Amino acid sequence: MTSFRYRNTDSEMMDNPDVSMQTLRMVFEDINTSNRLLGGSSITVGKVRELVRECPKQQYTIVDMGCGDGDTMRVLAKYFRKANIAVELIGLDLSDKAIAIGRELSVNFPEISFIKQDVLTLNPLDFKCHILLCTLTMHHFSNEQIPVFLSKFIKLATIGVVVNDLQRSALAYYLFKGFSAIFIKTKIAKHDGLISIKSGFTKKDLIAFSKNLHQVRHTINWKFAFRYVWVIRTSRLNQSNE
């Protein structure tokens, strides 16, 4: 019987640097399909829209930590184009292959760029942004590592941070087995999807992390398809018109 009391510590297959470019491309296609069907992308876009409404500007810089192939940034680019708001979207990822795939897929999005970066060694002085995204990235890290980069995130983002990640739940785990049998093509995505759920979070977990982040405001909400969206509004909102 699979236990969901504690977060999983097993690594995911897609994190193996030996995975081929073609295989990784297919895995990202599966992940992006799941996000669209289960509303993952729309959750992130919705929270970005909230922050934009709260802090109106003529131009925004948004950093996506652990951006993968950049699918979320392309969705956001389309939103900002439609809203007629200038935006610079910067994707950071540790995988050279993911960045190469992202650049290929984003060739028609000049507002998107990619940088190789380990979030654990990130220097907040090297980047500046208004909004920082962390979508389906945090569950790849241990409970000891997460506070390290969260403290950096709130220094980097002058408006807010949007964390969108999975709920650790037995129901989510077994429902995903059925979903993946129909909609997921690759063995890696099927395997890693289950590992990701076991590596996900309860609301109690997220509240515990939030207590280490001071002088910011938090909202943590459960969303359909077993997601939590955690919005961290930074203490520098009065500087957002810089």
C-alpha positions as CSV (number, residue, x, y, z in Angstrom):
1,M,0.0,0.0,0.0
2,T,1.4,3.4,-1.0
3,S,1.8,5.8,1.9
4,F,1.1,9.5,1.5
5,R,1.9,10.5,5.1
6,Y,5.3,11.9,4.1
7,R,6.7,13.3,0.9
8,N,8.3,10.9,-1.5
9,T,12.1,11.2,-1.9
10,D,12.5,9.1,-5.1
11,S,13.8,10.9,-8.1
12,E,11.9,11.2,-11.4
13,M,13.0,9.5,-14.6
14,M,12.9,12.8,-16.6
15,D,15.5,14.3,-14.2
16,N,18.0,11.8,-15.5
17,P,20.5,13.7,-17.7
18,D,20.9,10.6,-19.9
19,V,17.3,10.9,-21.2
20,S,17.4,11.6,-24.9
21,M,16.3,14.9,-26.4
22,Q,13.6,13.2,-28.4
23,T,12.3,11.3,-25.4
24,L,12.3,14.4,-23.3
25,R,10.4,16.3,-26.0
26,M,7.7,13.6,-25.9
27,V,7.5,13.7,-22.1
28,F,7.0,17.5,-22.2
29,E,4.2,17.0,-24.7
30,D,2.5,14.7,-22.3
31,I,3.0,17.1,-19.3
32,N,1.7,20.0,-21.3
33,T,-1.3,18.0,-22.4
34,S,-2.1,17.1,-18.8
35,N,-1.8,20.8,-17.7
36,R,-4.2,21.9,-20.4
37,L,-6.8,19.2,-19.7
38,L,-6.5,19.5,-15.9
39,G,-6.4,23.3,-15.8
40,G,-2.8,23.7,-14.5
41,S,-1.8,26.4,-16.9
42,S,-5.0,28.4,-16.4
43,I,-4.5,28.4,-12.7
44,T,-1.1,30.1,-13.0
45,V,-2.4,32.6,-15.6
46,G,-5.3,33.4,-13.4
47,K,-3.1,34.3,-10.5
48,V,-0.7,36.4,-12.7
49,R,-3.8,38.3,-13.9
50,E,-4.7,39.0,-10.3
51,L,-1.3,40.4,-9.5
52,V,-1.3,42.5,-12.7
53,R,-4.7,44.0,-11.8
54,E,-3.4,44.8,-8.3
55,C,-0.2,46.4,-9.6
56,P,-0.9,47.9,-13.1
57,K,2.2,48.7,-15.1
58,Q,3.0,49.3,-18.8
59,Q,5.6,46.5,-18.8
60,Y,6.3,43.4,-16.7
61,T,9.3,41.1,-16.2
62,I,8.3,37.6,-15.2
63,V,10.7,34.8,-14.3
64,D,9.7,31.1,-14.5
65,M,11.8,29.0,-12.2
66,G,12.2,25.4,-13.5
67,C,10.5,26.4,-16.7
68,G,11.0,23.1,-18.6
69,D,10.1,23.6,-22.2
70,G,8.6,27.0,-21.5
71,D,4.9,26.0,-22.1
72,T,3.6,28.2,-19.3
73,M,5.6,31.2,-20.6
74,R,4.1,30.8,-24.1
75,V,0.6,30.7,-22.6
76,L,1.4,33.9,-20.7
77,A,2.9,35.5,-23.7
78,K,-0.4,35.0,-25.6
79,Y,-2.3,36.5,-22.7
80,F,-0.1,39.6,-22.5
81,R,-0.3,40.1,-26.2
82,K,-4.1,40.0,-26.1
83,A,-4.1,42.4,-23.2
84,N,-1.7,44.7,-25.1
85,I,0.8,44.8,-22.2
86,A,4.5,44.5,-22.8
87,V,6.2,41.6,-21.0
88,E,9.6,40.0,-20.8
89,L,9.5,36.3,-19.8
90,I,12.7,34.6,-18.6
91,G,12.8,30.9,-18.1
92,L,15.4,29.3,-15.8
93,D,16.1,25.6,-15.8
94,L,19.0,23.4,-15.0
95,S,18.5,21.1,-18.0
96,D,20.4,22.0,-21.2
97,K,18.0,19.7,-23.1
98,A,14.9,21.4,-21.7
99,I,16.3,24.8,-22.6
100,A,17.1,23.7,-26.1
101,I,13.6,22.3,-26.6
102,G,12.1,25.5,-25.1
103,R,14.0,27.7,-27.5
104,E,12.9,25.7,-30.5
105,L,9.2,25.9,-29.4
106,S,9.5,29.6,-28.6
107,V,11.0,30.8,-31.8
108,N,7.9,32.9,-32.6
109,F,8.0,34.5,-29.1
110,P,10.7,37.1,-29.0
111,E,9.5,38.1,-25.5
112,I,10.7,34.8,-24.2
113,S,14.3,33.9,-23.3
114,F,16.0,31.0,-21.5
115,I,18.9,30.8,-19.0
116,K,20.5,27.8,-17.5
117,Q,20.3,28.1,-13.7
118,D,20.2,25.9,-10.6
119,V,17.6,27.4,-8.3
120,L,19.6,26.4,-5.2
121,T,22.6,28.5,-6.2
122,L,20.5,31.4,-7.5
123,N,21.8,34.8,-6.6
124,P,18.8,37.2,-6.2
125,L,21.1,40.1,-7.2
126,D,21.6,38.5,-10.7
127,F,17.9,38.9,-11.6
128,K,15.1,41.3,-11.1
129,C,11.5,40.7,-11.8
130,H,8.0,41.8,-10.9
131,I,6.5,38.3,-10.8
132,L,8.1,34.9,-10.2
133,L,6.5,31.6,-11.2
134,C,7.3,28.2,-9.7
135,T,5.0,25.7,-11.5
136,L,5.4,22.0,-10.9
137,T,8.9,22.6,-9.8
138,M,8.9,22.7,-6.0
139,H,8.0,19.0,-5.6
140,H,11.3,18.1,-7.2
141,F,13.1,19.3,-4.1
142,S,13.4,18.1,-0.5
143,N,11.9,19.8,2.6
144,E,15.3,21.1,3.5
145,Q,16.0,22.6,0.1
146,I,12.7,24.4,-0.4
147,P,13.2,27.1,2.2
148,V,16.6,27.9,0.6
149,F,15.2,29.0,-2.7
150,L,11.9,30.4,-1.4
151,S,13.8,33.0,0.6
152,K,15.6,34.0,-2.5
153,F,12.4,34.1,-4.6
154,I,10.8,36.8,-2.3
155,K,13.9,38.9,-2.6
156,L,13.8,38.7,-6.4
157,A,10.1,39.4,-7.0
158,T,8.9,42.9,-6.3
159,I,5.2,42.1,-6.8
160,G,4.7,38.5,-5.9
161,V,5.5,34.8,-6.3
162,V,3.0,32.2,-7.7
163,V,3.7,28.6,-6.7
164,N,1.5,26.0,-8.5
165,D,2.1,22.5,-7.4
166,L,0.5,19.1,-6.7
167,Q,-1.5,17.9,-3.7
168,R,-0.2,14.8,-2.1
169,S,-3.3,12.6,-2.1
170,A,-4.2,8.9,-2.4
171,L,-7.3,9.9,-4.5
172,A,-5.2,12.0,-6.8
173,Y,-2.7,9.1,-7.2
174,Y,-5.2,6.5,-8.2
175,L,-7.2,8.9,-10.4
176,F,-4.0,9.8,-12.3
177,K,-3.4,6.1,-13.0
178,G,-6.7,6.1,-14.9
179,F,-6.1,9.4,-16.6
180,S,-2.6,8.5,-17.7
181,A,-3.8,5.2,-19.2
182,I,-6.0,7.3,-21.6
183,F,-4.2,10.6,-22.2
184,I,-0.5,10.0,-21.5
185,K,1.7,8.3,-24.1
186,T,5.1,8.0,-22.6
187,K,6.2,5.5,-19.9
188,I,8.3,8.2,-18.3
189,A,5.4,10.7,-17.9
190,K,3.1,8.0,-16.5
191,H,5.8,6.9,-14.0
192,D,6.8,10.5,-13.1
193,G,3.3,11.7,-12.7
194,L,2.7,9.2,-9.9
195,I,6.1,10.0,-8.3
196,S,5.2,13.7,-8.5
197,I,1.9,13.2,-6.7
198,K,3.7,11.3,-3.9
199,S,6.2,14.2,-3.8
200,G,3.5,16.8,-3.6
201,F,2.2,18.8,-0.7
202,T,-0.6,19.0,1.8
203,K,-1.8,22.4,2.9
204,K,-0.2,21.9,6.2
205,D,3.2,21.5,4.4
206,L,2.8,24.8,2.6
207,I,1.7,26.6,5.7
208,A,4.8,25.3,7.5
209,F,7.0,26.7,4.7
210,S,5.2,30.0,4.8
211,K,6.1,30.6,8.4
212,N,9.7,30.9,7.4
213,L,8.9,33.8,5.0
214,H,8.5,37.1,6.8
215,Q,7.1,40.5,5.8
216,V,5.0,38.9,3.0
217,R,1.3,38.1,2.6
218,H,0.2,34.5,1.7
219,T,-2.9,32.9,0.2
220,I,-3.0,29.2,-0.3
221,N,-5.9,27.7,-2.1
222,W,-6.8,24.2,-3.3
223,K,-7.8,24.0,-7.0
224,F,-9.5,21.4,-9.2
225,A,-7.5,18.4,-10.2
226,F,-5.6,18.3,-6.9
227,R,-3.5,21.4,-7.1
228,Y,-2.5,24.0,-4.6
229,V,-1.8,27.5,-5.7
230,W,0.2,29.6,-3.2
231,V,0.5,33.3,-3.9
232,I,3.2,35.2,-2.0
233,R,2.7,39.0,-2.2
234,T,6.0,40.6,-1.3
235,S,6.5,43.5,1.1
236,R,7.7,45.7,-1.8
237,L,4.3,46.3,-3.5
238,N,4.8,50.0,-3.0
239,Q,7.8,49.7,-5.3
240,S,6.0,47.9,-8.1
241,N,5.7,51.0,-10.3
242,E,9.5,51.2,-10.7
